[in-house]
Amino acid sequence: MSSEAEKAVVRSNTEAVQSQGDFDLFEALFADDVLDHTPQPNMTPDKPGVRGLYKAMREAFPDFHAVIH
């Protein structure tokens, strides 16, 4: 994957998943065997853990909107 394609994946995750809660896109972007090297407390370092973290963040901060500079 080119660096531009990699940037597009990160942008999609930030803008659509984290900022808008598009969890269908989350399923497409994250591999089933993803490993989170910085899991948060009470979260597992796997795909369900990452999904749980993102959902918890959306619930806690429903108006969150990331801006990429």
Secondary structure as GFF3:
##gff-version 3
##sequence-region A 1 69
A	DSSP	alpha_helix	3	12	.	.	.	ID=ss1
A	DSSP	pi_helix	13	18	.	.	.	ID=ss2
A	DSSP	alpha_helix	23	29	.	.	.	ID=ss3
A	DSSP	alpha_helix	47	60	.	.	.	ID=ss4
###
